Amino acid sequence: FAGEETLHYETRFEGIRIIGLDTLLDGRIEGRLDAAQLEWLAERLSDQSEELTLLLMHHPAFPSGILPLDRMALVEGRAAFAELVKSCQVPLRILSGHIHRPFQCLWHGAFCAVGGGPSFQHRLDLRPDAPEPGPVAEPYAWYIHRLEGAHTVTVHSRYVAL
């Protein structure tokens, strides 16, 4: 919203609540959610609507399992955000980017997804001591989410040839 340090919003479209969160941390590759953002989000999530809630944020708070990339995801406010997700009583999906590797997970009861990157994909290396992965020659990936109310969501993977 104009005049605020961060940009965040809430809107509704055909029975789906969409909440966008600004995770930019100026001058850094990592992301953050500050106390004011988390308070704003908590107010919105306290609405016990049966609508599906989509949380959109660039930096994922949920783990990819690629440790060097997870260390440059959402680093500030992650624990408090996790508590909000754990306590959320509404149908919730979290969609993020930043990792440049398509993956999905269940995190504290919420379905989470990163659709890959539009410019390159990171190599998959799940070893705990792995260095930061470089790019790999894989097709660019993205997801199509088909939403039918709060309780039926279908996800299709799409690939763009190199």
C-alpha positions in Angstrom: 0.0 0.0 0.0 1.2 3.5 -0.8 3.3 5.2 1.9 4.3 1.9 3.6 7.8 0.4 3.6 6.4 -3.0 2.3 3.8 -3.9 -0.2 1.1 -6.4 0.8 -2.5 -6.8 -0.2 -5.6 -8.9 0.2 -8.2 -9.4 -2.4 -10.9 -11.9 -3.2 -11.7 -13.5 -6.6 -14.5 -15.9 -7.2 -14.5 -17.3 -3.6 -10.7 -17.4 -3.2 -8.9 -15.1 -0.8 -5.5 -14.0 -2.2 -2.9 -12.5 0.2 0.3 -11.1 -1.3 3.3 -10.5 1.0 6.4 -8.5 0.2 9.5 -10.4 1.3 12.1 -8.1 -0.2 15.0 -7.3 2.0 16.7 -4.3 0.3 20.2 -5.1 -0.9 20.1 -8.7 0.1 19.3 -12.0 -1.6 17.5 -13.4 1.5 13.9 -12.4 2.3 12.0 -11.3 5.4 8.7 -10.7 7.0 8.9 -8.0 9.7 6.7 -7.7 12.8 4.3 -5.3 11.2 3.8 -7.6 8.2 3.3 -10.6 10.5 0.8 -8.7 12.6 -1.1 -7.7 9.4 -1.1 -11.3 8.2 -2.3 -12.6 11.6 -5.3 -10.3 11.4 -6.2 -11.6 8.0 -5.8 -15.3 8.9 -7.9 -14.8 12.0 -10.9 -14.6 9.6 -12.2 -18.1 9.9 -13.6 -18.1 6.4 -14.0 -21.4 4.6 -12.6 -19.8 1.5 -9.3 -21.1 0.1 -6.5 -18.7 1.0 -3.6 -18.3 -1.3 -0.5 -16.8 0.3 1.8 -15.4 -2.4 5.4 -14.5 -1.5 8.7 -14.5 -3.4 11.0 -16.0 -0.8 9.7 -19.4 0.5 9.6 -20.0 4.2 9.3 -23.8 3.7 12.3 -25.9 3.0 13.4 -27.2 -0.4 16.0 -29.6 1.1 18.7 -27.8 -0.9 20.4 -26.3 2.1 22.5 -23.5 0.4 19.3 -22.3 -1.3 17.2 -22.6 1.9 19.7 -20.3 3.7 18.9 -17.6 1.1 15.1 -17.9 1.3 12.9 -16.3 3.9 15.3 -15.9 6.9 13.8 -13.1 8.9 10.4 -13.8 10.4 10.5 -17.5 9.4 9.7 -18.9 12.8 6.9 -16.5 13.5 5.4 -17.1 10.1 5.6 -20.9 10.7 3.6 -20.4 13.9 0.9 -18.5 12.0 0.7 -21.3 9.4 0.5 -24.0 12.1 -2.3 -22.2 13.9 -4.2 -21.3 10.7 -7.7 -22.9 10.6 -8.6 -22.1 7.0 -7.7 -23.9 3.8 -4.3 -22.6 3.0 -1.8 -22.8 0.1 1.5 -21.0 -0.1 3.0 -20.2 -3.5 6.6 -18.9 -3.8 9.5 -18.4 -6.1 13.2 -17.6 -5.7 14.6 -21.1 -5.6 14.6 -21.7 -9.4 13.8 -25.4 -8.9 10.2 -26.7 -9.1 9.1 -28.5 -5.9 6.1 -29.0 -3.7 5.8 -29.8 0.0 3.4 -30.0 2.9 4.6 -27.6 5.6 2.8 -27.2 8.9 -0.4 -28.4 7.3 -0.2 -26.1 4.3 0.4 -27.2 0.7 3.4 -25.2 -0.6 4.9 -24.9 -4.0 7.7 -23.2 -6.0 7.1 -23.4 -9.7 10.7 -23.2 -10.9 12.5 -20.3 -12.6 11.8 -18.4 -15.8 15.5 -17.9 -16.5 17.3 -21.0 -15.3 16.9 -24.1 -13.0 19.2 -24.9 -10.1 20.7 -28.4 -10.1 19.2 -30.8 -7.5 21.7 -31.7 -4.8 20.2 -32.8 -1.5 23.4 -33.7 0.3 23.7 -31.8 3.6 27.2 -30.6 2.8 26.5 -29.8 -0.9 27.8 -26.4 -2.2 25.4 -23.9 -3.8 24.1 -25.6 -6.9 24.7 -24.2 -10.2 22.4 -24.0 -13.2 21.3 -27.2 -15.0 20.1 -27.7 -18.5 16.5 -28.6 -17.7 13.4 -27.1 -19.2 11.9 -24.1 -17.4 9.0 -25.2 -15.3 5.8 -23.6 -14.0 2.6 -24.8 -12.6 -1.1 -24.3 -13.5 -3.3 -24.4 -10.4 -6.9 -25.3 -11.1 -9.0 -24.2 -8.2 -12.5 -25.5 -7.6 -13.6 -23.9 -4.4 -11.7 -24.3 -1.1 -11.2 -28.0 -1.1 -10.4 -29.2 -4.7 -7.1 -28.0 -6.2 -5.3 -29.7 -9.1 -1.8 -28.7 -10.1 -0.3 -29.4 -13.5 3.4 -28.9 -14.4 4.2 -27.2 -17.6 7.7 -27.0 -19.2 9.2 -24.6 -21.7 11.9 -26.1 -23.9 15.3 -24.6 -23.7 
